[in-house]
Amino acid sequence: MKLKVISSSSAGNCYLLYNANETLILECGVKASHIKQALNFDLSKVVGVLVTHEHKDHCVAAADMVNAALNIYSSAGTLKAFGFKSTRLHAVENYKEFQLGGFKIKAFDAVHDCAEPVNYLIEHEEMGRLVFITDSYYCKYSFPHLNNIIIEANYSQAILDKKLADGATPDFLRNRVLQSHMSLDTCKQFLSANDLRGVNNIVLCHLSESNSNAVDFKQQVKNHTGKAVHIADKGLTINFDKTPF
């Protein structure tokens, strides 16, 4: 199994989990042409598209994905917020497992400023157990037997506070970030609350362009966990197997 990052930022989010036989798309928040290009214009192996919520940087290509005969899965509230109907839109229930190809998936509730946000626990025999957490300012759950983690580390509290003090960030914007995105410190707290012994990769996603420091974030999480840590930069492709070798 491999992970490929098409984009991971406020400008757009999209990731591919794939092997030789099947591909699962996480988020479709970039132009459909970029997704198709990353798939080498072969959509035949795509088993589905998971979307966390209705903000455009996570679902701007939803209608195009449906028009390309791909099925999209998200919460009922998110699908309603899309503003269009299709038999290819499938509502998921929190904690109820469903299967797409070889991927077993459970949605769980996230905490974000939108209709009905969800994050996902995903399992595959090649990849093991992956938790995908983005656009949630905290996660109240812990997950046993994890092998890979994709988690938001959107901002540094220290950077955000300094920008507020300098007048570079208004109060309302700071408050919106605090109530909708995960800080580096909260990310580290989540990692501490989980058993990481079986984890091979921690991928930090959705870093803020102005309120983060990718080099520092990567080093802090590596020091905190002792694990291989990656920043979800555009074009990143890494092995995402259950075992590291």
Secondary structure, 3 states (H helix, E strand, C coil): CEEEEEEEECCEEEEEEECCCCEEEECCCCCHHHHHHHCCCCCCCEEEEECCCCCHHHHCCHHHHHHCCCCEEECHHHHHHHCCCCCCEEECCECCCEEECCEEEEEEECCCCCCCCEEEEEEECCCEEEEEECCCCCCCCCCCCCCEEEEECCECHHHHHHHHHCCCCCHHHHHHHHCCCCEHHHHHHHHHCCCCCCCCEEEEECCCCCCCCHHHHHHHHHHHHCCEEEECCCCCEEECCCCCC
